[in-house]
Amino acid sequence: MRLGVWIQLGVMAFVGGSLLRIAAETGVALFTMFGMIAFVLLGLRALAEVHALQSEAGLRDLERVLREVAARWPVLRLPARRPGAVRYLVHAGRSWVAVGVDTSSEASFWSLVRPGLVARTRRLEAEAARLPVGDGAALGDGAGAVTPVLVLLRRRVRAREEALGANLGVPLVNAEGLADLLARLAGPAANAQAEERGAVPQGSSIESFEALARRLEARILRPRAERVEAQG
């Protein structure tokens, strides 16, 4: 945890403990109530920090996967927004894939998680449909509808998650399964072509892809190997 969080938790624990001690010495129940509230808030703050740390770790894993993907297909990173929004846009072969993220916890009950997944999936689907790639201008080839994909960062994708995604028409995957899904969406011919030329757009397509990035206020994700060389 970050130092600031430890300080916050320490202060809350000190305040809660002091209130309980005062309650024990004075017999005033009001101090007991406030002391218990302080410890409840401490627990909620700690849980929120754990949630944030796990989400950040999940995003790093997803970013690592997409940097490896970027060696084969162009990838855009869109500005970070609310859960379920489009975070990345991948041009896999002739397919455009809009990638969103979900941070539902593994420990949460399915009955509570399912409505949130449905809502975020619908939001992702709606945002993907509004992306300006359907005219086929970007990369100079015939772009069709954008395929939305929701990546679960803190929850394993099992049979019921897969079934929900199939029913909604939006695949639900974990970060480690995203590359295989993109390969299936791209098709064998596009995979072979990507192996030959890499993710760099050819000819006038470079300008088209850069124009799309500017229009979406996005950044072109650099392949992992290229990033390491640049840092070296």
Secondary structure, 3 states (H helix, E strand, C coil): CCHHHHHHHHHHHHHHHHHHHHHHHHCCHHHHHHHHHHHHHHHHHHHHHHHHHHHHHHHHHHHHHHHHHCCCCCEEECCCCCCCCEEEEEEECCEEEEEEEECCCCCCCHHHHHHHHHHHHHHHHHHHHHCCCCCCCHHHCCCCCEEEEEEECCCCCCHHHHHHHHHHCCCEECHHHHHHHHHHHHCHHHHHHHHHHCCCCCCCHHHHHHHHHHHCCCEECCCHHHHHHHHC
